[in-house]
C-alpha cells in the first residue's frame, strides 16, 4: 500500500504538511490548522511542491537561510487506500477530487481532498466510526518517530 505522512512544520508559520505517495513521489498540501476528526470541519489545504519519498522520514531543523527553515516533526504516518474504484489517485488529483482511507498511528478512516480552485483544496474527514469531535492536533502533539513535540525540537 502507498504511504502517507503528516509533518508538523514551523517555518514562516506553524502548519501541517499532508503528503500522499502517488506515482513515485509525495504529493503535498500545507494544512494551516492540521487535520480535524470532525466531518463538519473543512480544513484548507494549499497544494505545494511535490517532495521525494525520502523526505517522508525527515525530522529535524531546516537551517536558517534554506527554503522552509524551521523545525519539522513526523506528526503521523502510515499507509492509505484509494476509495475510488477504477480511478487512479493521479486521475483523481487531476480531476480535483480524491477519497481515501488512512491507516496511521494517529489518524484512520475515510478522508477526502477536494480542489476548490487553483492550489486551494479542502481536507475533510468522512463520516465513519473514526470520526468524532476530538482535536488530534492538540490532544496528541508528539512525533510518532521520536516522541518529541515541535517545541522540544526548537519550535517558536
GIZI-V383097 format. One record per pair of residues at least 4 apart in sequence whose ideal C-beta (glycine too) atoms are under 7 Angstrom apart, sorted by the first residue. I is the first residue (numbers start at 1). J is the second residue. D is the distance in whole Angstrom. If there is no record, write none. Layout:
I	J	D
I	J	D
//
This chain:
1	79	4
1	80	7
1	81	6
2	21	4
2	22	7
2	79	7
2	80	6
3	21	5
3	56	6
3	77	7
3	79	6
4	19	6
4	20	5
4	21	7
4	77	7
4	78	6
4	79	7
4	80	5
4	102	6
4	104	7
5	19	5
5	56	4
5	74	6
5	77	4
6	16	5
6	17	7
6	18	5
6	35	7
6	75	5
6	76	4
7	17	5
7	72	5
7	73	7
7	74	6
7	75	6
8	16	6
8	73	5
8	75	4
8	150	5
9	15	6
9	17	5
9	68	7
9	70	7
9	72	5
10	14	5
10	70	5
10	71	5
10	150	6
10	155	4
10	156	6
11	68	5
11	69	6
11	70	4
15	30	5
15	31	6
15	32	5
16	31	5
16	34	4
16	35	7
16	75	6
17	28	6
17	30	6
18	28	7
18	29	5
18	31	5
18	45	6
18	123	6
19	26	4
19	27	7
19	28	5
19	51	6
19	56	6
20	26	7
20	27	5
20	80	6
20	89	7
21	26	6
21	53	6
22	27	5
22	89	5
22	90	6
22	93	7
23	90	5
25	50	5
25	51	7
25	52	7
25	53	7
26	50	6
26	51	4
26	53	6
26	55	6
26	56	6
27	50	6
27	93	6
28	48	5
28	49	7
28	50	6
28	51	5
29	45	4
29	46	6
29	47	6
29	48	6
29	121	6
29	123	7
30	46	5
30	48	5
31	35	7
31	43	5
31	44	7
31	45	5
31	123	6
32	44	6
33	43	6
34	137	4
35	43	6
35	107	6
35	123	6
35	136	6
36	41	4
36	43	6
36	125	6
37	125	5
37	131	6
37	132	5
37	134	5
37	136	6
38	125	7
38	131	7
38	133	5
39	124	6
39	125	5
39	126	6
39	127	5
39	131	5
42	122	5
42	124	5
43	122	7
43	123	5
44	120	7
44	122	7
45	113	6
45	121	4
45	122	7
45	123	4
46	119	5
46	120	6
47	119	4
47	121	6
51	55	4
56	77	7
58	72	6
59	72	6
59	73	5
59	74	5
59	143	6
59	145	5
59	146	6
60	72	6
61	70	7
61	71	5
61	153	7
61	154	5
62	66	5
62	68	5
62	69	5
62	70	6
62	72	7
63	69	6
64	69	5
65	69	7
71	150	6
71	153	4
71	154	5
71	155	5
73	143	4
73	148	6
73	150	5
73	153	6
74	143	5
74	144	6
74	145	5
75	143	7
75	144	7
76	104	5
76	105	6
76	106	4
76	107	6
76	144	6
77	104	6
77	105	7
77	144	6
78	102	6
78	103	5
78	104	3
78	105	6
79	103	5
80	100	5
80	101	6
80	102	5
80	103	7
81	100	6
81	101	5
82	89	5
82	100	6
83	99	4
83	100	6
83	101	6
83	110	7
84	92	6
84	98	7
84	99	6
87	91	5
87	92	5
88	92	7
89	93	6
89	98	6
90	94	7
91	95	6
92	97	6
92	98	4
93	98	6
96	114	7
96	115	3
97	114	5
98	112	7
98	113	5
99	110	7
99	112	5
100	111	6
101	109	6
101	110	5
102	107	5
102	108	6
102	109	7
102	111	6
103	108	6
104	108	6
105	144	4
106	136	6
106	140	6
106	144	7
107	136	7
108	130	5
109	126	7
109	128	5
109	129	7
109	130	3
109	131	7
110	126	3
110	128	5
111	123	7
111	124	7
111	125	6
111	126	6
112	124	5
112	126	6
113	121	5
113	123	6
114	121	6
114	122	5
115	121	5
116	120	4
116	121	6
116	122	6
125	131	5
127	131	5
134	139	6
135	139	5
136	140	6
137	141	7
141	149	5
142	147	5
142	148	7
142	149	6
143	147	6
143	148	5
148	152	4
148	153	6
150	155	4
151	155	5
//
